[in-house]
């Protein structure tokens, strides 16, 4: 039976079945690592999944900044930094990509630095960021921007500059103006790539925000990165694992949101090879 | 250039570098309402010739003169915008030129190529033949009076190709189109054309026009004309001209 003539139940199984199987495998591996591979004196580093559920996810507020109330509060703080950073990254990254595609010499000049930015170990720059910027929020935002900048700018640039020469010729024959070529050809053509870049940048923005929490926390409210660091220092394994899972879920939620937005806006004509 | 000449090429040559001349001393003209085909082996410069006529490329020497209002080129591929529906693709020129084309005119031209019930579909929902018809409708909606075809039917199956050839013949008749049609399919050229130019590479792969063959059927051409002795004779004549040129 193929996916096209399958019943709705079969389609759901076809769509989510493999992921669910992998999830079960992951949980089994987790149990195995926690109970078998790790020696007894190190098991606190990776408590069993059921212990994480009962000792962290099912506890609302255990004081000393433990429990889901504190984890979610820290997540909210990190989310704000990630989202604002992602917004700034998107505006600057997409604008730069437009500029690079419109003015070829700017494209040629900027591209090596974009690649270098992607390759740079941002964590190593934290002392410099601290020395240059006083405000903690600005420091954290800068880390988010530096980490998430490459995917959105490069994907947009790629989308704008890879229109087929035949379509460009078509617009030339129809005597399109530069603005028409951009608005009716290059921008629509770039949209799927822009959404792909946004999905990747969104995940990296969360990573950047968590990294920022780790290194820049003085004076500001506590983000989830700082919370994870606290749990690690106190050897509160279940809370640490729960906080890591919650932080990851923020990236997943953003990924799902941009995938949904992409399907809504370009899904009716853009059919990616791999769904 | 005589009054009824719409396109004239005089001594047109194109080289891509000093050692690589592709087209040499190409001269011919196309009268208003005439359907002229150019046949020749792959890579002999047929596409380059069309690109020069549309202004997408410039000749190294020689002159191209046209009195056409504007020129449309149909590419080897349909060149549709995947984010626009069939109707949106056909209306592209109106959107770009802010032309006063009415919705009724758009629907009429979509009907003329037989795609009215598919007008709200996106390109990925259309077959190869439908895409090419869409591309043709888009060209017809412009105010162009000279149509250049760059092997537009080469990637289409035989049956669809024949129905598109019939469509071109009827459109040519009804709208008195002036067309320059590039193909490497001899039968297609014979069926569609009033005249066939044979492009053949001579020494050092320099392409020139070796023969001009007028195609005049005793009776008006229709689908059955493909199976007549007269049709076969014309095909043989073009085939011989191509062989002679290559030899």
Interface residues (C-beta under 8 A of the other chain):
Chain A: X164 X166 X167 X169 X170 X171 X172 X173 X174 X175 X176 X180 X184 X185 X188 X189 X191 X266 X268 X269 X270 X271
Chain B: X51 X54 X55 X56 X71 X72 X73 X75 X77 X79 X81 X82 X83 X92 X93 X95 X96 X97 X122 X123 X124 X142
